[in-house]
Amino acid sequence: MIIFFTVIAALAGISVIACMCLQTGNPDAGFSAAMGGGGDSSSHKGGADELLSRILKISAVVWILSCLFIAIMEAHPSTFGGGLGG
C-alpha cells in the first residue's frame, strides 16, 4: 500500500513541476497575484493556462495527501502492515 502512495506522490510531484514550468507568467501581476489575488478582467487567462492551473491545483492536492498518507503509514507500521523501513 505504501508503494502505491509513493508512486502516486512521485507522479503528482512531476505533474506539479511540469505544470509550473509550462504556465505563462504575467510580469505586471506581482506577488499578490501569485498568492491568488489580483483577479481583474484584464488579466484573464487563456484556455491552456486555465487548464494548466486546474491540473496544477489538483496535482498539488494529490501530492500533499499522498505524502500525508505515507507519513501516517510510516508512523504506524503495525496498523498498515509494515512500512518502507521494514
C-alpha positions in Angstrom: 0.0 0.0 0.0 2.8 2.4 0.8 4.5 1.7 -2.6 1.2 2.7 -4.3 1.1 6.1 -2.4 4.8 6.6 -3.1 4.3 6.1 -6.9 1.2 8.5 -6.7 3.3 11.1 -4.9 6.1 10.9 -7.4 3.7 11.2 -10.4 1.9 14.1 -8.8 5.1 15.8 -8.0 6.3 15.5 -11.6 3.0 16.9 -12.7 3.2 19.9 -10.4 6.7 20.7 -11.7 5.7 20.3 -15.3 2.6 22.5 -14.9 4.5 25.2 -13.2 7.1 25.2 -16.0 4.5 25.3 -18.7 2.4 28.2 -17.3 2.9 31.7 -18.7 3.5 34.4 -16.2 2.2 38.0 -16.1 5.1 40.3 -15.3 2.7 43.0 -14.1 0.8 40.7 -11.7 3.2 40.9 -8.7 3.3 38.9 -5.5 -0.4 39.3 -4.7 -1.5 37.6 -7.9 0.9 34.7 -7.3 -0.8 34.1 -4.0 -4.3 34.1 -5.5 -5.2 37.8 -5.6 -5.4 40.2 -8.5 -8.4 38.7 -10.3 -9.3 41.7 -12.5 -10.7 41.2 -16.0 -7.6 42.5 -17.8 -5.5 39.5 -16.5 -7.9 36.9 -17.8 -6.0 33.7 -18.7 -6.4 31.8 -21.9 -7.8 28.3 -22.2 -4.5 26.5 -21.9 -3.4 28.5 -18.9 -6.7 27.7 -17.1 -6.4 24.0 -17.8 -2.8 24.0 -16.5 -3.9 25.9 -13.5 -6.6 23.3 -12.7 -4.2 20.4 -13.3 -1.7 22.1 -11.0 -4.2 22.6 -8.2 -5.4 19.0 -8.4 -1.9 17.6 -8.6 -0.8 19.7 -5.6 -3.6 18.4 -3.5 -3.0 14.8 -4.6 0.7 15.2 -3.8 0.1 16.7 -0.3 -2.5 14.0 0.6 -0.3 11.1 -0.7 2.7 12.5 1.3 0.4 12.7 4.4 -0.7 9.1 4.0 2.9 8.0 3.5 3.9 9.8 6.7 1.0 8.3 8.7 1.7 4.8 7.4 5.4 5.1 8.3 4.5 6.4 11.8 2.2 3.5 12.5 3.7 0.5 10.6 1.8 -2.1 12.7 -1.6 -0.7 11.7 -0.8 -0.7 8.0 1.2 -3.9 7.7 4.7 -2.6 7.8 6.5 0.3 6.3 9.4 1.1 4.0 11.8 0.8 6.8 10.9 -2.9 7.4 
